[in-house]
Amino acid sequence: GAGVSQSPSNKVTEKGKDVELRCDPISGHTALYWYRQRLGQGLEFLIYFQGNSAPDKSGLPSDRFSAERTGESVSTLTIQRTQQEDSAVYLCASSLAYVLAGWGGNTEAFFGQGTRLTVV
Amino acid sequence: GESVGLHLPTLSVQEGDNSIINCAYSNSASDYFIWYKQESGKGPQFIIDIRSNMDKRQGQRVTVLLNKTVKHLSLQIAATQPGDSAVYFCAENLYSGAGSYQLTFGKGTKLSVIP
């Protein structure tokens, strides 16, 4: 497809179980972001991938959270031993994020529709 | 625990009036800024952008103003309509090294339009 695709769109899991969320970015986009959004709140940065550089993991809230990305393709966000506080919408975004002749280039980020995670 | 810092400020505007949503950004080296609109149950969507060599840019019913002196960005919506009710996020683009840029999002403002 032409946009960012996330799956599943909804996930209900029992406390203590592991979950894996998937993001398919727009083809050719080197940058990929994961955000968490609790109900009625803003975007909470989790992790950022840029090409083959080391990811910026500074937003991951605990060691239960991890994310992988192979090259410039699919990314998975894994939450181990889920807690009720993990319930939120997890949003993925991708963008071109490169330097063009000393200028930032078009780095608009495109978002997926998100995965709504409910931990019961 | 709850992230108090992420609770959204709310702006209530009468239908037909103009709306102004403000955003303070953090880094004077940021050179590209974007406003996003997020409707209920959807992901954020691009509204308008502006580069640091400009101080104003206009779109359809929207205008973005950039004041680099005080690191302030604003989004003006003319003749606000019920369909404008949403959460609005600003984002700044910052060089993150190794030839790449990273977008950083503000906390967001919830706009409620009163019919």
Interface residues (C-beta under 8 A of the other chain):
Chain A: V4 T30 A31 Y33 Y35 R38 G40 Q41 G42 L43 E44 F45 Y48 Q50 G51 S53 D56 E85 L91 A93 S95 A97 Y98 V99 G104 G105 T107 E108 A109 F110 F111 G112 Q113 G114
Chain B: G1 S3 L6 H7 L8 D31 Y32 I34 Y36 K42 G43 P44 Q45 F46 D49 V87 F89 A91 N93 Y95 S96 A98 G99 S100 Y101 Q102 L103 T104 F105 G106 K107 G108
